[in-house]
């Protein structure tokens, strides 16, 4: 017989198991809407199970990536707005495996707090489900951890893992890139999930702004502009790869174009990027002006309005642009590859908006 006499318990130590159960119950239906017929168990099991369909692949290769939201979470805490950071996380992870031509299959998350607020947890998980629906993948499981003393009151951490699939012969690895190939850029929706330590310093310390203050040039508040969700390129890229020969791709995350494009290029090939080929969005113009940040530093910290880059042969460039533009995408040819030591060189000047 179990002793149920009063005494010291887990809740007294700062962990409320009922809180996590409450949040899980509230999001169960939302999460299940991301499932496809390959998901074999509902959430809540010890391990998530996914039945892999390999019939349409000659040599299926799984591609996985793990990441977090970073200090963008600080903006969510300040705004008390938690329904978009899940979108950020999924989109970031999905875009990372898209670079190699992978189609996302399923996602798992990790949400940790000192004291779990069930309302916040529900909003975060709803955002994760939304991000998965955007990308066409299933949110099949995760972990909600309550760890007293590990996090400040009202704060949490969020990380996740994406698993996708690609046929080995269709892996996009950049090895076929040669000098003279075209580089095409796809617009970002804002800062995405990178550069927030510098952005927060500029906005809140240097400029002395609050989240509710207008951000010059954007028509939005500082909080709204900074919390704009990370864009997912999943559907667009899968459509493009079915219609055009894509040699290489780069997700422009921390390090900007300067450090991310070279990761997709083979030895002996670099890239020349025309900085005047696109208009830098106002959110970055504000960062530049308010922070007095040099262009060099802006380009290696922020995406500067280009969230995802494609490399195609010069003869395929018009077709790729046509496919993208037919979807309503404002794609831009921003440069070309060159013989070199795997570095990005810039020509022209950035066109900062007002």
C-alpha positions, 0 to 999 in steps of 0.5 A: 500500500502506498503511503499518502501521508503529508510530507516533503514532496517534489512540488515543495522542491520547485517542480510541479508535475501537474503543470507539464501534464496540463500543458501537454493536454492543452496542446495535444490536438494542435500537435496531432494536426501536424501528423501524417500517416507515418507517425505511429504514436501520439505524444506522451510515449517514451519515444516517438516513432516514425515509419520511414517510407523509402519506396521512392528513394534509391539510396535514402539518406537521413539528414539531421540538425539541432539548434536553438532560438538564442537570445531572440528569446529575450525579446519574447520575454520582454514582450510576453509574447511566446507564440512565434519563437516555436516558428523561429526554431522549426524554420531555422532547423528546417532551412539548415537541412534544406541546404543539402536538399533534404525534405523535412520529416519530423521535429522534436523539441526541448523546452526548459524552465526554472518554473514552468508556466503552463500558459507560456508552454502552450503558446510555445508549443503551438508555435512549434506546431505552426512551424511544422505545418509551414514546413510540412513535417510532423512534431512527433515529440519533445521534452518539457523540463522544469528545473528550479534554480537553473533559469531566471523567473519568467525565462526559458530555453528552447531547442529542437532537432529536425530529421529529413530525407534525401536520395543520395544522388540528389544531395546538394553539396556544392561539389559541382559549383564552378566559377561563373555560376550565378548566385540568387538571393531569397529575401529574409523576413527580418533578423530571423534568429541571428544577431540578437545580442548586437541588436538588443545592445543597439536598441535598448542600450545605445538607442535607449528604446523600449519594446513598445517604442517605434522603430524608425523606418519600419512602421512597427514597434521595436518589439514587433520588428525584432520578433518577426518570425524566421522565414521557412523556405521549405515549400519554395525550395522543394518546388524549385529543386523539382524544376531547376538544377540547384548546385549549392545552397546556403542558409544565411544565419550567424556570420551572414553571407560572409561566413555562410556562403563559403560553407557551400562552396568547393575548394578553389571557388569563392563568390563575388556579391554585388551589394547594390543588387538589393535594398537593405530592409529598414530594420537593418538600416536602423541598426547600422545608423543607431549603432554606428556599425561598420558595413563589414560588421553588419555583413558578418552579423546579420543576413541584411535582407537575404535569408537564403542563397542558391547557386545555379549554372549561368545557363540555368539562372533565368529558368530558376528566376522564372520559377521563383518569380512565378510563385511571387517570390522576390528573388534577386541575382546578387552575384556569381562564383569566382576562382578563389580561396573560398571567400566572399568578396563584395563589390558596390555599396549597400543600399540602406532604406529609410 
